[in-house]
Amino acid sequence: MLIIADEPTGNLDSRSGEEIMKILLNLHLQGATIVIVTHDPVVAQYTERVIRLKDGQIDSVVHNGIYKLKKV
């Protein structure tokens, strides 16, 4: 399964945004591949890897590592 989420928490209050991220995280832990587009560094903390773009090119790649992820 592939899920593409463009600013999934963009118009939500912080509590609802956290719930959405927990749902996406649990789907990932069940095997789903999830691509999230966001400007929110809090959302990025839920991911295994952050790919930053600048001027349409990859600027940096940060591996957060699966060890930080846990079922919530």
C-alpha positions, 0 to 999 in steps of 0.5 A: 500500500502506498499513501501520499499525504500532502500536509496531512496536519496543515489545517488541524489543531495540534491534538487532531494533528497528532492523532492523524500522525499516529494513524499514519505511523501505525499504518507504516508499522503494518507495512504501508509506504507513506510519503508525506509532504510537509513544512512542519518539523514536528510532522517530520519527526514521525518519519524514518527519513527526511528528504529536503528539497531546494530549488527542485533539487535534493538538498539533504537527506536525514535518516531518523531511523526506524529505531525511533518509531514505535507503535502508538 
